[in-house]
Amino acid sequence: MKKIILILLIFLLLTSSILAKATFAKNIYGLHLTQTEDIQKAAPIINSSQGDWGWVTITIRLDQLNYNQWQDFFNQCRRLHLIPLVRLATKLEGNSWLKPTEQNIIDFSVFLNSLNWPTDQKHIILFNEVNRGDEWGQDPNPQDYANISTFASQHFKKLNPNFTILTAGLDLAAPHKPPNYFGADLYYQEILKYKPDFFNYIDGLSSHSYPNHGFVGKPTDTGRHSIKGYRWELDYLKSLGISKNLPVFITETGWPHREGVTLNNSFYTTNTAADFLVKAYNIWQQDEQVMAVTPFIFNYPHQPFDHFSWLNNQEKLFPAYNQFIDIPKEKNIPTQLNDFEIKNINLPIIIFPDHQYTAKLYLKNTGQAIWGKVETTFCLDPQSTQNVVLSQICTNSNVYTEPGHSQQIEFTFTISTEPKLPKTLIGWQEIDRYFEIKPIIESIAVYRPESTLFQKIKDYLSNLF
């Protein structure tokens, strides 16, 4: 008996260990982009070594609300399996970014809600390093930020509850010297003193966990000015009474390298910078609260960020970053809305009872998922009146169908003479529409499909006579 109990305990321990590892598996790898055009080059780097559905952080400005540009970007994210983290920005005035107004938030939310995102969750980062004067209208006021953030959260979620609202990543190295800088600890204090329920409106923490000071820290460093700065933030918020388990998105981090427009020997070489980043990812990967890490910055080989750029001035990847490519990665499986509607159905003009017919319909993809072999395939079961034998309809795995496009699907049906019903209807589950097949001459049970054109002719003749 004792042996049986011991074997069961070992089995349970092994099972729980396997389940924990399965639950913990996630792809945190990503990159920070400066422009939508870089996505094609960045995707194979992000999703390298078996990785899938990695992350991209990108900024959208008030003067960039171009529907075609951003829908094309989201479409490419969908095709390339990338999850976007979209950071809001206003406009530069002089040397600082304007403070956002409520009208700005309304404009952002309406525009971003009009787009078909690649995943169900729509991640929004509420601005950038707002504890700096040059990022917040020369007045890094925590009360202002608290007000605009709660307004933004309410407004975005009113339009769509799937918007995921993330805080601005703070400059954790900033000293407390108002009005130019506001220390991160005091900034959090003032927000919660003014609005204690602030984090009820927030779904996650965006963090700028750089290896400071001077970007020359080591991967093993800890604390506020390290690659684990986000952990300092979480612990500090906990000390202020925040018990919410906030997922963390490290949207800026990384080591600058010496190579740039001019050589800067105060930084590490690209080899060391890339090596440190690989070591840092091994640390971040072990933290269950870290959802994504997008190092700053993929393509900016010009001042002032040339030393952070992964691409050189020829837009070629520095060879050292192949270390990042070689890291084995996991696969994220984000939720996607799969929706559809029948745009058209082609039935025979005359239908005789007890005969099987083959017909066609056009199913439009109105969701977020792509239909195809390596993407999404599905079948819909028939839903019709008792006198109809109807086949299910299935998407063709060999036909690649993006949202906004339709796929032709064949199906079969037979109408029987019994039982006699007041209406003959065909349809499929999850489609809120039935198609009626009406008898032409009920005594001999010959049918015709429902037709708008036929009905118009009939109505016209009825009115005429």
C-alpha positions, -999 to +999 in steps of 0.1 A: +000+000+000+028+024+009+045+016-024+013+025-042+010+058-023+046+066-030+042+059-068+010+081-068+029+110-051+058+108-075+033+107-104+015+138-091+048+157-086+059+149-121+025+158-136+024+191-117+059+198-129+050+191-165+018+212-162+037+241-147+062+240-175+034+238-201+016+268-185+048+287-182+057+284-218+055+317-236+072+338-262+084+371-247+107+380-276+101+412-296+116+444-309+108+481-307+101+496-341+103+533-352+083+529-384+057+505-398+079+497-429+104+478-407+080+450-399+091+428-428+127+428-418+120+425-380+095+396-382+120+368-391+143+380-363+115+381-337+100+347-346+133+330-352+143+295-339+108+281-338+093+312-321+058+323-331+036+353-323+063+375-309+059+412-301+064+446-317+062+479-299+055+509-321+044+545-316+014+561-332+012+599-333-018+622-336-006+634-370-003+597-382-039+586-380-039+572-415-063+543-419-047+526-449-012+528-433-022+513-400-046+487-413-018+476-436+005+474-406-020+453-387-026+431-417+011+424-419+012+417-381-015+391-388+003+375-417+037+375-399+023+364-365+033+395-345+014+410-316+015+448-316+020+470-285+008+505-297+022+535-278+002+567-280+021+600-287+008+635-293+029+661-313+062+678-307+061+714-298+096+729-295+116+703-275+087+686-258+057+665-265+023+682-259+001+669-231-028+649-244-063+663-241-095+643-237-103+651-273-070+636-283-079+604-264-113+603-282-096+607-316-071+579-308-097+555-294-122+560-323-094+556-349-078+525-333-112+509-327-120+513-364-091+490-374-091+452-376-064+442-351-045+409-356-055+396-321-084+398-298-065+417-271-056+452-283-026+466-263-024+503-257+005+521-240-005+554-225+023+576-237+061+576-229+082+584-198+057+608-185+078+617-155+100+637-178+092+673-187+102+669-223+077+640-226+048+658-209+045+694-219+074+706-197+052+698-166+054+661-155+023+663-133+012+630-118-023+642-113-027+652-149-015+618-160-038+600-136-068+620-150-060+614-186-052+577-180-085+569-163-104+588-189-085+569-217-091+535-200-129+542-197-132+555-232-113+528-249-130+500-230-164+516-237-157+512-274-143+477-270-137+458-237-108+440-254-085+470-253-057+462-228-045+494-211-008+497-201+009+524-182+036+546-197+071+532-191+087+556-166+123+569-168+135+549-137+168+567-138+153+603-137+162+623-106+135+643-087+141+678-101+108+694-111+098+707-136+124+688-157+121+654-140+099+637-114+114+607-096+096+575-104+090+566-067+074+600-059+055+599-092+038+566-082+032+580-047+015+611-060-007+592-085-020+569-058-024+597-032-045+616-057-063+586-072-061+555-050-081+534-075-058+543-104-047+507-110-083+496-113-082+512-147-049+496-157-044+461-171-006+459-172+027+477-165+049+490-193+084+493-180+117+508-193+141+485-175+175+497-187+209+487-174+216+521-158+232+544-149+248+552-182+234+520-199+265+501-188+250+479-160+254+441-160+227+415-166+231+403-131+224+437-115+192+442-096+172+471-084+156+502-098+184+510-122+188+476-137+172+452-163+150+441-133+138+477-128+102+464-134+106+442-103+115+473-083+083+489-096+061+460-087+076+458-052+073+495-047+037+495-058+030+467-034+045+487-006+020+515-016-009+490-012-013+478-048-021+440-046-031+436-082-010+410-101+001+432-130+015+416-162+047+433-173+056+445-208+093+456-210+088+479-240+123+495-238+156+480-226+189+469-240+226+480-241+239+506-265+270+497-285+301+517-294+295+515-331+275+544-345+278+576-364+309+582-342+326+557-320+316+559-283+340+540-261+319+545-230+296+518-243+303+481-249+310+465-282+281+451-302+294+416-293+291+423-256+259+443-259+243+413-277+257+388-253+244+407-223+210+409-240+208+371-244+218+367-207+191+392-198+164+373-218+173+342-199+165+361-167+133+377-179+120+344-193+120+329-158+096+356-145+060+346-148+048+383-148+070+392-178+048+389-210+070+407-235+104+423-240+110+446-270+145+461-269+151+496-281+156+499-310+156+479-342+163+504-370+176+539-361+213+542-373+212+579-370+217+603-340+205+603-313+198+565-312+225+552-335+242+533-307+210+515-298+202+505-334+204+468-344+208+478-380+239+497-393+238+527-417+235+502-445+203+488-428+221+455-423+219+436-390+250+439-368+263+402-369+265+401-331+226+401-329+226+367-346+229+355-310+193+367-305+182+349-336+198+316-323+179+316-290+153+288-290+119+304-286+084+294-276+051+298-295+024+322-282-012+313-291-031+345-290-069+346-291-083+357-324-119+365-332-132+341-359-163+356-375-180+352-409-211+359-429-227+345-460-224+370-488-242+350-515-257+316-521-263+300-554-291+274-555-307+257-585-334+277-601-359+248-599-357+222-571-375+188-573-381+169-541-361+138-531-333+148-554-298+157-540-284+189-553-249+205-551-249+243-545-224+270-536-222+298-512-197+326-506-185+329-469-169+362-461-142+363-434-152+392-411-130+382-381-093+385-372-080+350-381-067+340-416-084+309-430-059+283-443-039+251-437-015+266-412-039+291-398-076+285-391-100+259-405-135+251-393-168+235-402-204+247-395-231+221-388-264+223-407-294+239-392-326+235-413-362+224-412-370+187-408-378+182-445-342+191-455-311+169-455-283+194-455-245+189-454-221+209-432-200+236-447-162+236-442-135+261-451-110+248-476-076+244-459-058+249-492-074+283-498-058+313-480-085+337-470-077+369-452-103+391-433-124+411-457-122+383-484-147+355-493-143+318-499-165+297-522-178+266-505-199+237-519-226+219-500-253+194-508-290+193-499-322+173-505-358+184-499-382+156-490-420+156-495-425+147-459-432+161-434-452+190-449-441+222-433-453+258-436-418+268-445-387+251-459-355+267-445-318+259-448-290+274-427-260+266-405-251+271-369-235+304-359-249+321-389-279+343-380-297+339-413-319+313-429-326+308-466-362+300-475-371+276-504-407+282-515-430+258-534-440+270-569-469+246-571-476+231-537-496+201-551-467+188-571-440+201-547-417+219-571-396+245-553-377+276-561-351+293-540-358+326-523-348+353-548-349+391-544-352+395-582-380+370-584-399+388-556-394+421-573-409+408-606-438+392-587-445+424-568-443+445-600-468+422-618-491+422-587-492+460-587-496+461-625-527+439-625 
